[in-house]
Amino acid sequence: MPPLKETSPLRRKLGIELRLLREAAKLTADEAAAALETSASTISRSETGKVNVHPRDVDAMLRLYGLTDDRKREALVAIARKSRERGWWHEFRSVVSGDLANYMSIEYGASSIRIFQTLLIPGLLQTKEYTRHVAAVFPREHTPETVEQLMQIRLRRQEMLLHKPEPVPLEAVLDESVLHRPIGGPGVMRDQLRRLLELANRDTITLQILPYDVGAHIGLGGPFTMFGFAEPMDLDIVHVENHVNFILVDDSDDIRHYEIVWEHVKREALPEADSLALVDEVAKGL
């Protein structure tokens, strides 16, 4: 199990599950290591997410720890197996940063996505031309070929998450200002808003608009994305992006803060039907 340069939040959560189960079995790391014929340091690194644990080893640990829930054991083993797979984005490794690869691995593994955005249409809901105009204003030295590859990555992410046979449920709350910021000019923006309306008619996508007349609100702290994961992990990870890097939040207290913000902005946003009517009205005015 070679050490990894980064500790994936999902791998870290898997490690937490292993530690909790070991402690529930009243075994020390030394005792578990002896029973599994491995080292205590290997047990420790597995529990801190610093190594990729072989699915076979995860299964052995779970049996030693007395886990009788077959569904949970199979899910945890599946997570270990998935963590060893190369993601589809590996073919774009020349342009994908470590931060972005980590982000996409979390996005790809999520069972639900909740987005609060105050500045732009969320990436998963953007048209290609909208994305192109957004990318053009950031101070990054990308060649035309690199820009095109980044466009392909964005489209592939949309395809993998929103257009597969069982799409990932996505909820988005957008500040009304997002609708009025004419990225790319009226034509590009009109097409983008029409695309929003098309996507929002799907059963797995919910769109709400937080109107101007709400005034000051708890979401003024900035945009974020919350990724939810199905049992047995039962966890959320929050993503906050700035100009230079990705910030992934998995501390339970910090996540609770974002959950409170989400609950408030959802409650203060327009109902779905009224939100779509507003998007349609803005689109017709362009």
SULHU-V635337 format. One record per run of one state. SS is the DSSP state (hx for helix, st for strand, lp for the rest). FROM is the first residue (numbers start at 1). TO is the last residue. If there is no record, write none. Layout:
SS/FROM/TO
SS/FROM/TO
This chain:
lp/1/2
st/3/3
lp/4/8
hx/9/24
lp/25/28
hx/29/36
lp/37/39
hx/40/47
lp/48/50
st/51/51
lp/52/54
hx/55/64
lp/65/69
hx/70/83
lp/84/87
hx/88/92
lp/93/97
hx/98/109
lp/110/111
st/112/117
lp/118/122
hx/123/125
lp/126/127
hx/128/136
lp/137/143
hx/144/162
lp/163/168
st/169/175
lp/176/176
hx/177/180
lp/181/185
hx/186/200
lp/201/204
st/205/210
lp/211/211
hx/212/214
lp/215/217
hx/218/221
lp/222/223
st/224/229
lp/230/234
st/235/241
lp/242/245
st/246/249
lp/250/251
hx/252/268
lp/269/271
hx/272/284
lp/285/286
